[in-house]
Every structure is written in structure tokens, then in C-alpha cells.
Amino acid sequence: MRIGGVPVRADASWFIILALLTWSFWTRFNLSYPAGTALVIAVAAAALFSLSVIAHEIAHALEARHRGVPVGGITMYLFGGATEVYSDEVTRPGDEFALTAVGPWTSIVLAAAFGLIAYLGQRLGVQWVSDLFGELGWLNLLLAIFNLLPGAPLDGGRILTAIVWRVTGNRWKAVRVAARAGRVLGGLVLALGVLELFAGGFAGGLWLALIGWFLIQAAVAEEYQANLREGLAGATVGQLVAVPPMVTPDTPLSAVTGDQFYRDHHLESLLVGDGQGPSGVLTMEDIRGLPAGTRAQTAGAAARPIAGLPSVDVDHPVLPLISTIAKGPVVVTRDGTVVGVLTAPELISAARRARDLNRPPARARGRFA
């Protein structure tokens, strides 16, 4: 669906959470209400809490759009929600702080609103309203507090990024600081989960362990992305692209894999075409994805048509294209003529080379007789 023009998608794992939330609320309300009534309240509680999480993410998205930062959409999944903000378009630490802090702020506002409804329900003697909205108030408050913990990929980690960015002036250093804090935080949550498992709390311990593992993996990915972007900062696609060799469409695929790709082991793509110019692109990733029995087909049959691929000029900056290149090759042109292809492995190699060149040499170590 779309909310405020922002696409909202649900991963299949999100429905697992909805089921677990409903069951958890039912066990809570079943102690005070008949089973049928408890189930209705539990379903309402799970739905309202889900909408609360969506509201948290929508706040991020709308604030980003307000500040001119493109938003790809929102995805609800096992561990909550994620707003796809094109972070390369965030150029000021103040914007990073604002579009991040609005999420926990929204959860706090919702917690206060639900708490007020619970209080009114208590005063009017409508106990189920008091219980339902009281539970939702506390959950939204806990959601805000948890998200404010200072470690990537949580909101608190991005707030930490904005602060360190403002102090140091180095955005990618700030992201690395937040990512390392996130790894420590994830390790602590994972350790707490293991301790609870040993203490007999299987469900709670397992959930904490899964959250800790997710935080560690996400923090590692954040640091990796920061290193990648730092290595590519200021580069254009023309500086990175190499002109790949071209094979004819009727070249057997077995000949391609046995010749160019393996002779030039650094090569990740080939152009496919004839005297009229290239008509397709063939990447090593495409070949790896083919069933073994189809390796004898031709390069032309396996190639991706150039007309269906994104195309950019040689002077286009690399950073805004990272997410596009991650999904597939990008054709590079000069004055409308194809000069090469840029793929994800080539992008990663270029970033590593740039970081290695900028890294200070290791101190020489010697032994004196």
C-alpha cells in the first residue's frame, strides 16, 4: 500500500511477527478476560502496535522527503520496519539527525496518546480499553527507548553518526564509529539472550539472541558500506570503468568461460555484439546463475540486452549509483556511444584499491643484531 505517497511493503516474515504478537497479547489478556474476548483484544492490540511501528517508519520517510532526500519505500519484516532512505543524498549532519530522531519521537508521542486513552478508560470504568491502550503505551515507549540505543543500525546509532559527523567533519568515520558501537551493543544483547536461555527463559532468550545476532550482522554491513562509499567518494564512473572485450552473439558460452573470463581472471563482464556495435552484456554473475546443462548455449542467448540496462554518462558520480549497480550492470556511455560496463565486483575492487592507496604505510619492523 502507499501512505502519504510512500510505498509500504510487507515481507513474509512480518506475518510471523503478527502471529507471535497476537499470541503474546492473548496470553496476557486471557488471564483477565474470557478466551473469546481476550482473542479479540489481542488481535486489536497486534494490529494497533503494527500500525504504531508503521507510523514510526512513515515519520522517517516524510521527514526525509521534507528535507529533499529521496525515499525508496518502507519494508516491514521480522525485526520491525526499515525505511529505505537514499543516504548518499543526505549531505548535512543536521538532516541526518532530524530525519532519524523523528522516528523515536513519534513512538514517544504515540506512547503518551495511548497512555492518555488508557487513563480515560480507567476513569470511565472501561477496563478493557484501559488494559489494551495501557499495554500499547508501554510498548511504544519501550520501542522508542530501544531504538535510541547508540549503535547502528538503530536510530540511536544514526543519531550518534550525526553527532560524530558534526564534531569530526568526516561522515564515513562517523558511520564506522556507530557501526562498531552497534556490534558491541549486538554482542551484549546476544549475551543476555544466551544467559536467559540458560536460566530457563527459552522464548525470551531466543528472541534476544536473534535480535543481538541481527544487530551484529547489520552493524558489520553498515561499516562495510561506509568503507565502500569512502573509497568511491568523488569518483566518476568514467574513472572506474574499463572497456571489456566484445564477443559475437554466436560464440559458444563454453568458449567464453574457457577463454576470456578465465584468462583474464579479473574480468567481470563482456560485451556481446557484431560489427554494428554491442547489443548485450554478459557478466560472470549471469554465467554462474545458469544451470550446468545450459553452459553450451551462445553468448548472445545468455546476455542481457543493452537496451534494458540503466545507462549513465562517463562523468556521472559513482556514489548515487551504488544501489543501482548492486542490482545489475550499468552501461557507461560517452556522447551516446557505449564505452564500457560497470558491475558490483568491479565497484568493490575499485573502492578497495582507493582505500589501500590512501592508507598510510605500515611501520617497518626490523631486528637488530
N, C-alpha and C positions, 0 to 999 in steps of 0.2 A: 504494500500500500504506500501512499505518499501522504506525508504530514507536513504542511507548510511548504510544499514543493520538494521535500526531501524524501528520496526513496527509502523505505524501511523494509528490510528483508529478514526472514526468519530461517536460520539454519535448522536442520532436522534435530540437532542436539538441544535446541531451545525447548522442544516439546517434552524432552526428558525432564528438564528443569520444571516445567509447568506441572508435570505429573508428580514430581517429588515435592514441590511446594504445596500442591493440593493435599497430598498425603500427610505432610508435616502439619499443615493447618488443621486437617481433620483430627489427627491425634491430639492436638492441643484443645480444640473446641469440643471434642467428643467427651471430654471429662465433665463438661458443664451443661451440655445440651443433648437431646435425643439424636440418634445416629443420622437420621434424615436431615434434621435441622443443621447439625454440625457439618454435614457434607455440603449443603447449600452455602453456608457461611464460608467454608473452606474454599469452595470454587470462586466465590466473590472475592475473597482475600487474595487468592493466587492471581486472579485477573487484575485486580487493582494494583497489586505490587508490581506485576509485569508492566502495567501502564506507567507506574512510577519510574521504573528503570528506563522505559522508552522516553519519558519526559526528560529524564536526566540527559540522555543522549541527544534528544532534539534540542535541548538548550545549548549543547556544544555546537551542533550543526548551525543553528540560527545565528549564534554569536559569531561563528566563523564567517558565514555569509555576510553578516553585517559589516565585518572588517575586510571584506573583499577577498576572502580565502575560499577557493572552490571546495565543495563537499561532494564526495562520490556517493555517499549514502550511509545508512546505518544497518548493521547486521546484528541480530540477536542470536546468541549462541549459548553453549553450555555454561560459560562462566559469566554471563551477563550480556552486555552490549558493547559494541565498538563503532565509533564514528570515524568514517574514512575521510580525513581531512588531508588535503594536499599540502603537507607540511613544508615543502620547498617554497610555497608561496607565502609562508609566514616569515617576514623579514625583520620584525622587531620583537624584542623580549616582552614588551608590554602587551602586544597582541597575543603572544603565546600564553601569558599569564591570564589574560581576560577570558579567552575562549576556553581555557581549561578550568578556571576557578568557577565559572558559571554552572558547571555540572553539579559539584558538591553543594553549591549554594542553592540550586533548585531542589536537591534532596532535603536540605535543611528546611526550606520553605514548606515543602510537602509534609515533612515531619511535624512542623508546627501546626499546619492546617488540619492534619489528621488528628493530632492531639487535641485541638480545639473541638473538633466534632465528637471525639470520644468523651471529652469533658461535658459537652452539652447533652450527649446521650445519657451519661451518668446522672446528670441533674434532672433530666426528664424521665428517668426510670426505664429507659430502653436499654437493657443490659447488653443485648447482642450487638447493638450499634457501638456501645462503649468498648466492648471486648474487641470487636473487629477493627475499629479505627485506632484503638489504642495499640494493638499489635502492629498495624501498618505504620503508625507514627514512630515506634521504636525501631522498626526495621529500616525505615528511611533514614533515621538518624545514624544507625549503625552503618548503613551503606555510605553515607557521607563521610563518617569518620574513617572507615576502611579505605575509601578512595583517596583520602587526604594523607595517607601514609607516604613518607617521602622516598619513593622508589619507582622507577619505570617498570611496567607500563601504566601504573596507576596515575590518576590525576595529580596526586601529590608529587609523583616523580616529574611530571611535566611542569608543575609549579616550581619544583627545585631546579629544573632545567632553565626556566625563565629567570630565576634569581641568579644562578651562576653565570648565565649568559650575560645578564646585565652587569654583573660585577667584573667578569673577565673580558667581555667583549668577544669571546670565542664560542660560537654556538655549538660546534661539534664537541669541544671539550666539555661543555655543559651537559650535552646528551650522554657522553660517556660517564660522567660523574653520577647522573641519575640512573643510568643502566647498572652501574656497579652497586649502587645503593639498592636497586631492585633485586639484584642477585643475592645480596646479603639478607634482605627482607624475605625473599622467597625461601632461602635456606632456613631462616628462623621459623616461618610458617610450616615448612615441611617437617622440621624437627618437632614442633608442637604436635603436629598430626601423628607422627610416629609415637611420641610419648603417650598421646591419648589412646592410640591403638593398643599399646601395651597395658594401659590402665583399664582396658575393657570397653572403651567407647568406640566401637567399631565404625558406626556410621559417621559420627562427627570426626573421628581421627582420619578416616579415609578421605573425607571431603577436604579437611585441612591439608592433608598430604597432596591431594590433587591440585588444590589452589597453589600451594607452595611450588610444586613442580611446574605449573603453568607460568607462575611469576618468573621463575628462573629462566625458562626457555624464552619467554617474551623479552626479558631483560637482555639476554645474550643476543637476540635478534636485533634489538634496538642499538646495541653497541656496534654490531656488525654493520648496520645501516649507516650509523654515524661515520664509521671508518670509510665506508664506500663513498659516501657523499663528500667527505672531506677530501678524499683523493681526487674526486672529479670536479671539485669546486672551480668555477671559472673556465672549464674546458668546453670546447665546442665539438660537435660530432665530427667535423672535418679533421680535427686534430687526432681523433682516435680511430677513425675508420681506415681500413686497408682495402685495396681493390682485390677482391677474390678472383681466382681463375674462373673461366667460363667453360662449361661442357655443353655439348649438343643434347637436345632433348632425347635422342635415341640412344644415348650412352647407357649401357647396362649398369644398373646400380652396383652390381658386384665389382665392376671395373672401377667405379668411383671409390668404393670403400677400400679397395685394394691398392689404389694409386694415390690420388691427391690427398685424401684425408689422412692416410697412414704414413705417406711420405712426408707430408708437412704436418706433423702432429699437433702444431699449434693452430691449425686451420679449423675454424668452426662453421664456415659457410662457403657455398659455391653459388655462382650464378649459372643459370640454365638458359641457353638461347642459341641463336644461329646468327647468320650474317646481318639480320635485321636488328640485332641488339638483344639484351636479356629479356626474357619473358617470365622467368620464375627464379625462386631462391630455394636452395636445398641446404639444410643445416644438419649438423651431426645429431642434434636432438631429434630431428624428424626421422633420421635413419634408425636411431636407437629405438624409436617408438614403433617401428614396423614389425609385424610378426616375422619370424625367421623364414617362413616359407615364401615371403614376398620379396626377398632380397634380390631376386633375379630380374625384377621389373626395371623399367628405364628411369633415368634421372628426371625426365620430363613428367612422367606419371606421378612421381613422388614429390616433386617440387611444389612449393606454394606459389600461386600466381602473383606476380609483382603488383598487378592492378588491385589486388585485395589486401595489400600490406600498407601500413602507415608509411608516409614519406615525409622527409624533412630536408631542408637545405643544409649545406655544409657549415653554415655559420650559426646554426641553431644551438643554443646551450644544451649541455647534456643533462644537467640535474632535473629539469622538468620532465625528461623523457624516461627516467628510470623505471617508473611503474609501467610505462608502455612497453619498454624493451623487455621487462621481466615476463611479459605475456607472449612475446614473439619477436622475430627480427624486424628491424626498421630499415627501410631503404633510404639511402643518403644520395641526394642529387645535387648537381650544380647546374644552374640555368636549365633545369628540366631534364638533364641527362644523368642517368644512373652512374654513380662513381663508386659505390660500394654498399655494404650491408653491415649493420651493427647488431650484434647479438649479446645476450646476457653474459655468457662466458668471456667474451672479448671486453665487455664493460668492466667486469670484475678484475680481469688481468690488468687493464689499464689503471684502475684505481690502486691496485697493489703496487704496480711499478711506480706510480706517482708518490705513494706513501713511502716506499723504500728509498726513492731519490731524496725525499725531504727529511728522512730520518737521520739524525746525527750518527756518525760512525761510532762503532763500539770502541771502547778504550782498549788499546793494545795491552796485552798481558805478556810478560816475559819472565824468565827465570835467570837470575844472575848466579854465576858460578862463584 
